[in-house]
Amino acid sequence: MEQLIKLNGHHVNVNIVGEGEAIVFLHGGPGSEHRFFLPFVLPLSHKYKLIFYDQRGCGKSEPHGNKPYSMAEEVNTLELLRSELKLEKMNLFGESWGSMLALLYATTYPDRVNKIFLTAAIGISSKGYKVFAKELLKKMSVKDKVKYFWVSRKTKKGTASAEDILAILDPYYVYSKTTLKEKRSTSFNQQANQMIGKDIKNNYDLTDKVDKLANIPIKVAQGSDDMLPPYKIQELLLNDIPHAELHEIQDCGHWTVVEKPEEINFLADKFFENRMGMEKDFKL
């Protein structure tokens, strides 16, 4: 059931699949869209209500106009969506930038969160975001670095698109390039990426707020060959949130949902199981 829902004057694209306890999916980017998750996580709809949405100005959601994109605005959008869908508490599934958004929301509205499942996680501060960029550059070949430099300049001039940049970067986000054929083509909002990216670099720091997460179960599923592999996530996230559980996904890069969907679905299912013990049998 895909629909446009008006939240604080802007239409946000929402896609709901399945029945059962709700899981709200937070896509990455910043600037990507909910189709990144599809069709990979759809087996979970046999047991849960999956709620996907495109963040403001992304995918099929209404452009933001002259208003700047920011982390605070995305937290507010998520809260408005929760209220509109009449969810008392949310189960959050955050991927990449979405993992940061999940933690931002949970430290702002801890009483509105049931459980948090993170994958391709970044950390609790801008340090992880900056380290990610450095590690990505280390992986890139000299040829691709040159291509990236020129395409980035063309993008700023409007003579190249975000898709041209992604064509260069995509192979570095996976363990095996053969899995790229499984990834759907998605739209990308470069303006949202740049504005929220700058906001993250300057303002993302939950170090003094992690105590608000103490009563929220958190699971992290991280690819063994992510730009931020499990040992890095231990330092960037789990050292400050010791009750969070870390699972390493072998032979997997940053796009865990694309490369290892069955393992991700299995882990998410076991983590989000109905607290009342009324769960159905889950089949991949």
N, C-alpha and C positions, 0 to 999 in steps of 0.2 A: 504494500500500500504506500505509494509514493505521493507526496503532497507538499504544497507550499503553505507554511504556517507563518502568520505575521507575528513577529516578536519585536516589540518596541519600535514599530514603524517600518521594519524591514522584513521582507519575506525570506524565510529560511527553508531550504529543501530538506524534507524528512522522509525517510524510507523505513517502513516497519514490516518485518517479516517474522512469521511464526507466532506462537502463543506460549505463555508460561511466565516465569519470573523474567523481568526485563534486564537486558544488558545494553548499555549505551556505548557506542563505538566512537572513539575520538581519532580522526585521521591525522596524518603527519603533514609535513611540508616545512614550515607553514605555507599554505597556499594550495595544497592538494585537494582531494575530494573523497567522498565515502566509497566510491566505486573501487578504490584501491583494495578494499577488503573483499570484494566480490569477484568470483563466486566462492572464494576460499573458505570463508567461515560459515557458509550457508548450512552445512550439516548441523550446526548448533541450533538451527531453527526448529529441529525435530523436538526440541525440549524447552527452548527458551524463546522469549520475544526479543528479537534483535532490533535495536533502534539505531539506525544510521542517519547522520545528517551532514550536510555540507556547511562548514563554518562560514561566517559572513563573507560574502563576496567570492566564495569558492564554489566550484561545480555549478549547480543550478540555482544556488542561493543568490539573492539580489545583490548587485554591486554596492559597495559602501559609499559611493559618491565621493564627496570631498572630506568625509570624516576619516581620520587616521585609523589604521588597524593597530590593535594593541592586545597584550595578554589580558588586561583587565576587561576589555570588551568581550573577549572570547569566554572568559569566566562568567560574565554577566549573561551572555547568550545561552550558555549551558544551563544556568540557573533558571532563566526564563523558559527554556524548553522543558526542564523538569516540572516546573509549575504548570505549564500548559498541558502537559501529558499526565498531570496528576500522579506523579511518582513521589511517594513519601520519601523513599531512599533510593539511591541509584547504585547499581553495579556498573563500574566503569572499566572499559577495555581501551587502553591508550597505547598507540603505536608511534614511536619516534617523538616528534614534537607533541603528539597526542599524549605521550607519557608525562610530559611536563605539564600540559594542560590539566590532566587528571590530578596531579599533585597540587597544582595551583588551586584548582577547585576544592579539593579535599581539605586544604589548609584554610580555605576561606569559609567553607560550609561543611565542617566535619560531621555535623549531625545529619547531613543529607546524603551521606555515602555509606553504603553497606560494605562492599568489597572493591578492591582495585587490582586489575590484572594489567601488567605492563610488559611490553615487548619492544625490542630495539630501543631500550631505555637510554636516556641521556644523563640523568643525575638530578641533584637537588639545587644546583647553582649553574651559573653561566660557564663555569670552568669546563664542565662536560661538553657544552656546545662548542667551546673554543678548541678543546682537545680533539673533538670529532673532526672539525675542519682541518686541523693539522694532520691528523692521521689519514684523512682522505687524500690530502695533497701528497703525503709520503707514498701512498699506493699508486698514484697516477704516474703514467709514463711521461717522459719529457715531451713527447709529441702531443699527448692529450692535454698537458698543461698549457702548451702554446695555443692549441685549438681552443681551450677553455677561455684563455685570456682574450683572444680576438672575438670569440662569439659573445662573451660577456660585454665587451665594448659595443658590439653591434646591437645587442639587446637593449642597452641603455639609449641607443640612438633610434631604436624602433625598427631596425633593419634585420633583426633576428628575433626568434621567439624563445620562450622558456623551454619549449620542446627541443630546440636545437641544443640547449645546454644539457638537458636530461639525456639526450642521445649520447653525449660524451661521458656523463657521470654514471648512468645506469649500470654498466658492467662492473663498477667498483662496489656496488651495493649488494652484490650476490656472491656466494661462494662458487657457484657454477654458472657460467654464462648461458648454458643451455636452458636454465630456468627462466630466462628473460622472455622466452616465447609464451610463457604462462601468464605474464603480467599484462593486464588490460591497459589499453591506451586511456589516459585520464587527462583532464584539463589541469592547468596550473596557473594560479594567480601570482604573478611575479611581484606585484605591488605589495600584496599581503605578506609574501615571503620576506621582502626587504624590510618592511616596516616592523613586523613582529620580530624578525631576526635581530634588528637593531635594538628593539625593546628587550629581548632576551639578553643580549650582550651587556646592556647597561643596567638592567634591573632584576634579572631573574636570580633570586637567592632565597631559598626557603630554610636556610640553616637555623634561623631562630624560631621557626614555626613547626619544625618536625614533631614537637610534642603533641600537636593537634592530630597527628596521625596514629598515635599510640593505640587506639582502640579499633583501628581499621585494618582488617587482614589485607596483606599485600603480597602478590606473587609476581616475580620478574622472570621472564623467559628470554634469555639472551643468546644470540648466535655465537658460536665458538670463534668465528672469523669476522665478527662485527668490527667496525672502526673502533668501537668501545667494547672489547671482549669482556667476558664475565669477571676477570680479575680487576679490570678497570672499573666496572660497575660496582664491585665490592667497595672500592675506594670512593667512588663518586656518589654512591647512593646508600648501600647497605651499612656502611660504617656509621651513618647518621640515623638509619632506620633499621636497627638490628633485628626487629621482629619480622622484617620482610624476608620471604623465601626466594632463593635464587636457583633457577634451573638452567643448565647449560645445554643448548641445542647443538649437537655435533654437526660438523660439515655444513655450516649455515652462516650467511652473512647478515647484513642489516635487515633485509626484507624477509623476516622469519615467516610471515603470513603467506608469502608467495612461494618460498622454497620448501618449507616444512609445514604445510597446512594441517596434515593429519595429527602431527605431534602437538601443534598449537591448539587445535580443537580438543584433543584429549586432555591437555593440561587445563585449558579454560573450563571444560566441562566439570572436571573433578574439583576445581577450585570454586566454581559458582554453584555447586550442587545445592538444591533446595534445602534450606535450613530445617524445614519441617519433616524431612525424611520422606517426601512424597514424589521423589524424582522417578522419571521413567528410565527404562534402559536406553543407553546412548549408543548409537551406531554410527561409525564413521562412513 
